[in-house]
Amino acid sequence: MTKAHVFGLPAERGRWIFVVLGFLANVCMGSVYAYSVFRKPLESYWGISATQSGLPFMIFLAVFALGMALAGSLVENWGPRRTGILGGFLVGLGWVAARFSPNIWVLTLLYGVVAGAGVGVAYGCPIAVAGRWFPDRRGLAVGLTLSGFGASALVVAPIMNALINRFGPLNTFAILGAIFLVVMVLVALPMRYPEAPPVKLAEGKAQRRGEGAAMSRAQMVRTPTFWALWFSYTIGCLAGLMAIGIAAPFGQEVAKLSAGVSAAAVSVFAVFNGIGRPLFGWLTDRLTPRNAGVLSFTLILLAALLLYIGGTNAALYFLGFCLLWLNLGAWLAIAPAATASFFGMKHYGENYGIVFTAYGAGALLGNIFSGIIRDMTGSYLAVFPWVMLLAALGGTVAFLGLRPRRASLSGK
């Protein structure tokens, strides 16, 4: 243990403040998960369809993932402070500028592209900081940091609803954007990497955690381990983001719940999304990324089975969607921890930016996939046999492909 101090505390204790700061940044960035609160008001305000009102959400997620890939090197070159400030500025700018949108297409550009790019720039900063400060508890620290993103809808959705009712949807974008800009810039200011590891790991333990020689982006993408991780991550996000998109309409159409109860259910599901990150971060530390991934796919398969055979039952509806939202959070903890474990921390920002494109692929495929199946069959129930098949495939790939980094380096 070093004798360095952080925020006036011994490093081992003071480093937890970075987790708190990262959590707050993620609450701001994760407000996209509450975007559905805007949809009905925007449909009424502009007289647009449900498909059109969902465009900003889908584009936001796609640009978010692309921004992570393109901006991954910024964290390494600029450091987490300056990168976080830039990302926070873009997030706030996109939200505030959305206030002046004359139609859904301009809103998609300002909110979906500008704010989405800002989240893509800033998202990796608190993850990288937590990973550097917690080599001994990386999965747990990253999971707790990211839990703010998953739980954001629980906090932000009621505030959004109240502001929309009082000020209208467009003014609400401006109010929240100003708040997000201030909060994200303030929490980015203290962000930094440790000058020396805050704790020392035993040699064998360090090797298991990927603390040896790092792999560059070019080296990483040539390994089977990367492709296994990317494919597994895509399936995990596909199932989870699809669940976010259809949770409320499934509750009304299949489980026959009222609109109010279905909306309240989304807040419950958001809690499980937030819990999934620290829970599976902790499990990844103890079970390895491969075993945590197999466990997650087992739960996804179980959730899909419950919804397919019993989705008309309110209790099974709640249980099934809680599990799906939980496992979206799971993969948003497993994947960053696995990237650090398999490929090291030296090029982590660039490497995880590429891995995170799986999130964008899952967002697009999940929303398109569920919509096409619903339109073809007339019911969301028909989605879930396909989810079961994908979960079984994902579990197989995770078991066979998520090998320790030393194995991939040796070609085994």
C-alpha positions in Angstrom: 0.0 0.0 0.0 1.3 3.4 -0.9 1.2 6.3 1.6 -0.4 8.7 -0.9 -3.5 10.6 0.1 -6.6 11.2 -2.1 -9.1 13.9 -1.2 -7.3 14.2 2.1 -7.8 10.5 2.9 -5.5 7.5 2.7 -5.5 6.3 -0.9 -7.3 3.0 -0.1 -10.3 5.0 1.3 -10.1 8.2 -0.7 -10.2 6.4 -4.0 -13.9 5.5 -3.4 -14.7 9.2 -3.9 -13.9 8.6 -7.6 -16.6 6.0 -7.7 -19.1 8.4 -6.2 -18.1 11.1 -8.8 -18.4 8.6 -11.6 -21.8 7.5 -10.3 -23.1 11.1 -10.5 -21.7 11.5 -14.1 -23.5 8.3 -15.1 -26.8 9.5 -13.6 -26.6 12.4 -16.0 -25.6 10.3 -19.0 -28.0 7.5 -18.2 -31.0 9.9 -18.5 -31.4 8.6 -22.0 -33.0 5.5 -20.5 -35.9 7.8 -19.4 -36.4 9.2 -22.8 -39.7 7.3 -23.2 -41.2 10.0 -20.9 -40.9 12.5 -23.7 -42.5 10.3 -26.4 -46.2 10.8 -25.8 -45.8 14.6 -25.2 -43.7 15.0 -28.4 -46.2 12.9 -30.4 -49.0 15.3 -29.2 -46.9 18.5 -29.6 -45.9 17.8 -33.2 -48.5 15.3 -34.3 -46.0 12.6 -35.1 -46.1 8.8 -35.0 -44.7 6.5 -32.3 -42.0 5.4 -34.7 -40.9 8.9 -35.3 -40.9 9.8 -31.6 -38.5 6.9 -31.0 -35.9 8.1 -33.5 -33.9 10.4 -31.1 -33.6 7.5 -28.6 -32.3 5.0 -31.2 -29.9 7.5 -32.8 -28.6 8.6 -29.4 -27.7 5.0 -28.5 -26.0 4.4 -31.9 -24.0 7.6 -31.8 -23.1 6.9 -28.2 -21.6 3.6 -29.1 -19.8 5.0 -32.2 -18.5 7.9 -30.2 -17.0 5.5 -27.7 -15.1 3.8 -30.5 -13.9 7.1 -32.1 -13.1 8.9 -28.8 -11.5 6.0 -26.9 -8.0 7.4 -27.5 -9.0 10.8 -26.1 -9.0 9.5 -22.5 -5.4 8.2 -22.9 -4.1 11.3 -24.8 -6.0 14.0 -22.9 -6.6 12.3 -19.6 -9.9 11.8 -17.9 -10.4 15.4 -16.7 -10.2 17.2 -20.0 -12.1 14.4 -21.8 -14.8 14.4 -19.2 -15.2 18.2 -19.4 -15.5 18.0 -23.2 -18.1 15.2 -23.0 -20.1 17.0 -20.3 -20.1 20.2 -22.5 -21.4 18.2 -25.5 -24.1 16.5 -23.4 -25.3 19.8 -22.0 -25.1 21.5 -25.4 -27.2 18.8 -27.1 -29.9 18.9 -24.4 -30.1 22.7 -24.3 -30.1 23.1 -28.1 -32.9 20.5 -28.4 -35.1 23.2 -26.8 -35.1 25.0 -30.1 -36.0 22.1 -32.3 -38.8 22.9 -34.8 -39.5 19.2 -35.6 -38.5 15.6 -34.6 -35.7 15.6 -37.3 -33.9 18.5 -35.8 -34.4 17.1 -32.3 -32.9 13.8 -33.5 -29.8 15.7 -34.7 -29.4 17.9 -31.6 -30.3 15.4 -28.9 -29.5 12.1 -30.7 -26.3 13.1 -32.4 -24.8 15.9 -30.3 -25.8 14.7 -26.8 -25.2 11.1 -27.8 -21.7 12.0 -29.0 -21.1 13.7 -25.7 -22.0 10.6 -23.7 -19.7 8.6 -26.1 -16.8 10.9 -25.2 -17.4 11.0 -21.5 -18.6 7.5 -20.8 -15.2 5.9 -20.7 -13.7 8.4 -18.3 -15.1 7.3 -15.0 -14.6 3.6 -16.1 -11.0 4.2 -16.8 -10.4 6.1 -13.6 -12.1 3.4 -11.5 -10.2 0.7 -13.3 -6.8 2.4 -12.5 -7.7 3.1 -8.8 -9.1 -0.4 -8.1 -6.8 -3.0 -9.6 -7.8 -5.3 -6.7 -11.6 -4.8 -7.0 -11.9 -3.6 -10.6 -15.2 -5.4 -11.4 -16.9 -4.1 -8.3 -15.6 -0.5 -8.6 -16.6 -0.3 -12.3 -20.0 -1.8 -11.6 -20.7 0.7 -8.8 -19.6 3.5 -11.1 -21.9 2.4 -13.9 -24.8 1.7 -11.6 -25.7 5.4 -11.9 -26.3 4.9 -15.6 -28.7 2.0 -15.0 -30.5 3.6 -12.1 -30.8 7.0 -13.7 -34.3 6.4 -15.1 -35.5 5.8 -11.5 -34.3 9.2 -10.4 -34.7 11.3 -13.6 -38.0 10.0 -15.0 -40.2 11.5 -12.3 -38.3 14.8 -12.6 -38.8 14.8 -16.3 -42.5 14.1 -16.0 -43.0 16.9 -13.5 -41.0 19.4 -15.6 -42.9 18.4 -18.8 -46.3 18.8 -17.1 -45.3 22.3 -16.0 -43.0 23.7 -18.7 -43.6 21.5 -21.7 -41.3 18.9 -23.4 -38.9 21.3 -25.2 -38.3 23.6 -22.2 -37.6 20.4 -20.1 -34.7 19.6 -22.5 -33.1 22.9 -21.8 -33.6 22.8 -18.0 -32.2 19.3 -17.7 -29.4 20.1 -20.1 -28.2 23.0 -18.1 -28.1 20.8 -14.9 -26.3 18.0 -16.7 -23.7 20.3 -18.1 -22.9 21.8 -14.6 -22.8 18.4 -12.8 -20.7 16.6 -15.4 -18.1 19.4 -15.7 -17.8 19.7 -11.9 -17.4 15.9 -11.3 -14.8 15.8 -14.1 -12.6 18.4 -12.6 -11.0 16.1 -9.9 -10.7 13.0 -12.2 -7.2 11.7 -12.5 -5.2 8.5 -12.6 -3.1 7.4 -9.6 0.6 8.1 -9.9 1.3 4.7 -8.4 -1.0 1.7 -7.8 -3.0 2.4 -4.7 -2.7 -1.2 -3.6 -0.2 -3.9 -4.4 -1.3 -7.2 -5.8 0.5 -10.5 -5.4 2.3 -11.6 -8.6 -0.1 -14.5 -9.3 -3.2 -12.4 -8.6 -1.9 -9.6 -10.8 -1.4 -12.0 -13.7 -5.0 -13.3 -13.3 -6.3 -9.8 -13.4 -4.4 -8.9 -16.6 -1.8 -6.7 -15.0 1.0 -7.8 -17.3 1.9 -6.5 -20.7 -1.0 -4.7 -22.4 -2.3 -5.3 -25.9 -2.9 -2.5 -28.4 -6.2 -2.1 -30.3 -4.6 -3.7 -33.4 -3.4 -6.7 -31.4 -6.7 -7.1 -29.6 -8.9 -7.3 -32.6 -6.8 -10.1 -34.0 -7.5 -12.4 -31.0 -10.4 -14.9 -30.8 -11.0 -13.6 -27.3 -12.0 -10.2 -28.6 -14.5 -11.6 -31.0 -16.0 -13.9 -28.4 -16.3 -10.9 -26.0 -17.8 -8.7 -28.8 -20.4 -11.3 -29.8 -21.4 -12.1 -26.3 -21.7 -8.4 -25.4 -23.9 -7.8 -28.5 -26.3 -10.5 -27.5 -26.5 -9.4 -23.9 -27.2 -5.8 -25.0 -29.7 -6.9 -27.7 -31.8 -8.7 -25.1 -31.5 -5.9 -22.5 -32.1 -2.9 -24.8 -35.0 -4.7 -26.5 -36.5 -5.2 -23.0 -36.1 -1.4 -22.3 -37.9 -0.6 -25.6 -40.9 -3.0 -25.2 -41.4 -3.3 -21.5 -44.3 -0.8 -21.2 -46.1 -1.9 -24.4 -45.7 -5.5 -23.5 -47.2 -4.8 -20.1 -50.3 -3.2 -21.7 -50.7 -5.5 -24.7 -49.8 -8.9 -23.2 -50.0 -8.7 -19.4 -53.1 -6.4 -19.8 -51.9 -3.9 -17.3 -52.9 -0.2 -17.3 -50.7 2.4 -18.8 -50.0 3.8 -15.3 -49.0 0.4 -13.9 -46.8 -0.4 -17.0 -45.1 3.0 -16.6 -44.5 2.4 -12.9 -43.1 -1.1 -13.8 -40.4 0.6 -15.8 -39.1 2.4 -12.7 -38.9 -1.0 -10.9 -37.0 -2.5 -13.8 -34.6 0.5 -13.7 -33.6 -0.5 -10.2 -32.6 -4.0 -11.4 -30.7 -2.5 -14.3 -28.7 -0.4 -11.7 -28.2 -3.4 -9.4 -26.9 -5.6 -12.2 -23.8 -3.5 -12.6 -22.2 -3.8 -9.1 -23.6 -7.3 -8.6 -22.0 -8.7 -11.8 -18.9 -6.6 -11.3 -18.5 -8.3 -8.0 -19.3 -11.7 -9.6 -16.8 -11.1 -12.4 -14.1 -10.4 -9.8 -14.8 -13.8 -8.2 -16.1 -16.0 -11.0 -14.0 -14.7 -14.0 -15.6 -13.0 -16.9 -16.3 -16.3 -18.6 -18.3 -17.8 -15.8 -20.1 -14.5 -15.1 -21.1 -14.3 -18.8 -22.4 -17.9 -18.8 -24.4 -17.1 -15.7 -25.9 -14.0 -17.3 -26.9 -15.9 -20.5 -28.5 -18.6 -18.3 -30.6 -15.9 -16.6 -31.5 -14.3 -20.0 -32.7 -17.7 -21.3 -34.8 -18.2 -18.1 -36.3 -14.8 -18.4 -37.2 -15.3 -22.1 -38.8 -18.7 -21.2 -40.9 -17.2 -18.4 -42.2 -14.4 -20.6 -43.0 -16.7 -23.5 -45.0 -19.2 -21.5 -46.3 -16.9 -18.8 -46.1 -13.3 -20.0 -49.9 -12.8 -19.6 -49.4 -13.3 -15.9 -48.5 -10.0 -14.2 -46.1 -11.6 -11.7 -44.2 -13.4 -14.4 -44.1 -10.3 -16.5 -42.5 -8.4 -13.7 -40.0 -11.2 -12.9 -39.1 -11.8 -16.6 -38.4 -8.1 -17.4 -36.6 -7.6 -14.0 -34.2 -10.3 -15.1 -33.7 -8.9 -18.6 -33.0 -5.4 -17.3 -30.7 -6.9 -14.6 -28.7 -8.6 -17.3 -28.3 -5.5 -19.4 -26.6 -4.1 -16.3 -24.6 -7.3 -16.0 -23.0 -7.0 -19.4 -22.3 -3.3 -18.9 -20.1 -4.5 -16.0 -18.8 -7.8 -17.4 -17.5 -6.3 -20.7 -15.4 -3.4 -19.3 -13.9 -5.7 -16.6 -13.2 -8.4 -19.1 -11.6 -5.9 -21.5 -9.2 -4.8 -18.7 -8.6 -8.4 -17.6 -7.9 -9.8 -21.1 -6.1 -6.9 -22.8 -4.6 -4.8 -19.9 -5.1 -1.2 -18.8 -2.4 0.6 -20.9 -4.7 1.0 -24.0 -7.9 0.5 -22.1 -9.7 3.6 -23.5 -9.1 2.7 -27.1 -9.8 -1.0 -26.6 -13.0 -0.6 -24.7 -14.2 1.9 -27.3 -14.0 -0.9 -29.9 -15.6 -3.5 -27.6 -18.4 -1.0 -26.8 -19.5 -1.0 -30.4 -21.3 -4.2 -29.5 -23.7 -2.0 -27.4 -24.6 0.0 -30.5 -25.1 -3.2 -32.5 -27.3 -4.6 -29.8 -29.3 -1.4 -29.6 -30.1 -1.3 -33.3 -30.7 -5.0 -33.7 -32.8 -5.3 -30.6 -35.1 -2.4 -31.5 -35.4 -3.4 -35.1 -35.8 -7.1 -34.3 -38.5 -6.7 -31.8 -40.4 -4.3 -34.0 -40.3 -6.6 -37.1 -41.4 -9.6 -35.1 -44.3 -7.6 -33.5 -45.5 -6.4 -36.9 -45.2 -9.8 -38.5 -46.9 -11.8 -35.7 -49.1 -9.2 -34.0 -47.6 -10.0 -30.6 -44.4 -9.4 -28.6 -44.6 -13.0 -27.3 -43.1 -14.2 -30.6 -39.8 -12.4 -29.8 -38.8 -14.6 -26.9 -38.2 -18.0 -28.6 -35.5 -16.1 -30.6 -34.1 -14.6 -27.5 -33.8 -18.0 -25.9 -31.9 -19.3 -29.0 -29.6 -16.3 -28.9 -29.0 -16.7 -25.2 -28.0 -20.3 -25.7 -25.7 -19.3 -28.5 -24.2 -16.5 -26.4 -23.6 -18.8 -23.4 -21.8 -21.3 -25.7 -19.6 -18.6 -27.2 -18.8 -17.1 -23.7 -17.9 -20.5 -22.3 -15.6 -21.5 -25.2 -14.2 -18.1 -26.1 -13.8 -15.9 -23.0 -10.4 -17.4 -22.1 -7.8 -15.7 -19.9 -5.6 -13.3 -21.8 -2.4 -15.4 -21.4 -4.2 -18.2 -23.3 -5.0 -15.9 -26.2 -1.5 -14.5 -26.3 0.0 -18.0 -26.5 -2.4 -19.0 -29.3 -4.2 -21.6 -27.3 
